[in-house]
Amino acid sequence: MGSNLMDATTGPDAADGPVVIIGGGPAGATLARTLLAGEDDVSVVLLTAEPDAPYDRTHLSKSVLTGEREAPPSLYPDDLDDPRLDLRTGTEVVAVDAASRTLTLADGDPLACGRLVLATGASPRSLPLPGIERSGVHLVRERVAALELRDALAGGGHLVVLGGGLIGLEVAAAARQRGCEVTVLEVAARLLGRVLPAILADHVQAVHRDHGTTIELGVRPTELTGEARVAGVRLADGRELAADHVVVAVGAAPRTQLAVDAGIEVEDGILVDDRFRTSVPGIYAIGDAVRFRACDGDGPGLRTEAWTPALAMGQHLGRNLLGADEAYAEVPWMWSDQHDLTIQAAGSPVLDGVQRGELSASTGMAVFGLADGRVTGVAGVSEGRGIGRTVRGAMPMIAQATPVTADELADPDVDLRRLARERS
């Protein structure tokens, strides 16, 4: 294949040296995989602070917690023996010199880069509660933490989940499957307020309650009680709920400190253009840590926190570093499995819109965001995976801004993929 790594920077010898990727999550690992598959002479250094080689994180709050899997499966295991890849686990980067593109590692060693990619991901948010540091309080984002929680749940007891988002509800479902008593506390008036319209969220809530989970809405925890180990959760209304385990699942924050310290532009995420270029030439960013600039190039636009977009970003930047020079225009897509339910969403978040289907049907119900005769996003729920046909079918319409009417979206007999092809 020869050497054709693109010099997309300004400045002499900008492409000399290895492509260095900070972060071994899905975006960073997929970028490494794409470069290795496309270039004989490439040299890739993949740095991850975790002790493990890249793995499939989607199993952490599902099959790992239920005990169906002993550990999450490896991601691209064949790459580990490739001599062109220098994978360094347990390696923390403490500083980035943007001018020279030189990293300082935690052990004090420097590392020079040809191109630098920040794939630093996101960290689970905690809560500023007294007692949050007690044993038995868990945050689920990485393998070690998930295995610790899995082992704790094996003993049963009462789990209290703080947060009624996707991760919190996946953990709740897994814990019920393990036989634990589960209570979910959500400060908002309903579950999944940033993800699903109310009609779908209410159905998800009903299914969790049917499986024995207690859900309390509009409640605020004020303290985690106990001695060395957590024993309860005190609420603002004065009640105290007994708890053998507590999971904090209140979202994630992009890891941007390295970028901030390096003088890279950040606004609730590392700001990138449609080719993942940061404000500093020769430095790129992908994955959960990034926020795209607005379409007019001024200020922040979309930020995603999902597995599939992270994979797509890694693939796309890899192709561009190999010379493609294409704008990123993938429609973000996510899914969640909870009990027998499948939740899927694509495009921009949908909190209200055009309904299609029935929750009692195998194909489920989808809700479309519709603006100026174009689909902006879709969210859906079904028992089993039937909703996938509708959500996936809408993605070409979102990508192409296909003109469509509300009546067409609402009609289950209208083939959305065919419609997108005919009107493209």
Buried (B, 14 or more C-beta within 10 A) or exposed (E): EEEEBBBBBEEEEBBEBBBBBBBBBBBBBBBBBBBBBBBEEBBBBBBBBBEBBBBBBBBBBBBBBBBEBEBBEBBBEEBEEBEBBBBBBEBEBEEBBBEEBBBBBEEEEEBBBBBBBBBBBBBBBBEEBEBBEBEBBBBBBBBEBBBEBBEBBEEBBBBBBBBBBBBBBBBBBBBBBBEBBBBBBBBBEBBBBEBBBBEBBBBBBEBBEEBEBBBBBEBEBBBBBBEEEBBBBBBEEEEEBEBBBBBBBBBBBBBBEBBEEBEBBBEEBBBBBBBBBBBBBBBBBBBBBBBBBEEEEEEBBBBBBBBBBBBBBBBBBBBBBBBEEEEBEBBBBBBBBBBEBBBBBBBBBBBEBBBBBEBEEEBBBBBBBBEEEBBBBBBBBBBEBBBBBBBBBBBBBBBBBBEBEBEBBBEEEBEBBEBBEEEE
